[in-house]
Amino acid sequence: MNATWDPAAPGVLRLPSGRLVRGRGLSKPLPSGPVPEFALYLLGYEPPAVAWESRWLRWPDFRLPSDREATAEALREALARSASERVEVACAGGRGRTGTALACLAVLDGVPGPEAVAYVRAGYASSAVETPWQRRFVQRFQ
């Protein structure tokens, strides 16, 4: 299919490989335009059902994921799928957990861990990755 996001659309982050991933806050309305083909939802509670394929990771607000191994696996899947599908990563507000996950995707795509938060803040949202423990999680992510 080889569908992708519009690189100029709100919330779309270009990874070093050129792959595009959209981050967003679920508390806001779904943006106009194409819908995701695959999504990772990072919430402390199970999200409502959506019309596209999605995966839920238990990740309480301002915290770290409950299952780090499952999170790493899901992020690797999201990165692989972003080569040919519209992939979305979202939490309630679209900043802390979403920014952390996007920074981990950047690490998987070649950005050194210590530089990944700055990369996401420059390319996605200046307020991405909200807590010191989220920053440490990204720096240590492999």
Secondary structure by P-SEA (a helix, b strand, c coil): ccccccccccccccccccbbbbbbbccccccccccccbbbbbcccccccccccccccccccccccccaaaaaaaaaaaaaaccccbbbbbcccccaaaaaaaaaaaaaacccccaaaaaaaacccccccccaaaaaaaaacc
